[in-house]
Amino acid sequence: MSVIYTNRTRNEAVEAELGARAVPFDELLERSDVLTLHAPSTPETHHVIDEAALARLRTDTILVNTARGPLVDEAALVRALQAHQIAAAGLDVFEREPQIEAGLRDLANVVLLPHLGSATAETRAAMVELCCRNIVAVLAGEPPITPVAPRR
């Protein structure tokens, strides 16, 4: 299996380890058998998978989003799936959680999960440890290690 990816910066260590290759975003869309998203939710990544991006995917492509819901324009995704413009989608996150886009539940070519991407013993243990380290820091009068920014 060949691995191609797009990122703001190349990761030459991963390229060497996995034989991965960095490609432009449009090429990634056009060549992917399975397109998995691994990006934060920022103004730049909002709806990075929109109607235009979905139109560039092949009809046998599977879209998987376990990153952040707003990366995908879910209304456009429903239309693409209904039209068999892409093969399928797997979503662990949703654009307007906990609300799920109308139509997604009705499609046989969609797998929906309730945000379980982190549900491994190792990940949950690391989450507990980080939480405890934050509590200890704040109780010691220090700033939290991972502060939560207020909503704007």
Buried (B, 14 or more C-beta within 10 A) or exposed (E): EEEBBBEEEEEEEBBEEEEBEBBEEEBBBEBBEEBEBEBEBEEEBBBBBBBEBBEBBBEEBBBBBBBBBBBBBBBBBBBBBEEEBBBBBBBBBBBEEEEBBEBBEEBEEBEEEEBEEEEEEEEEEEEEEEEEEBEEBEEEEEEEEEEEEEEE
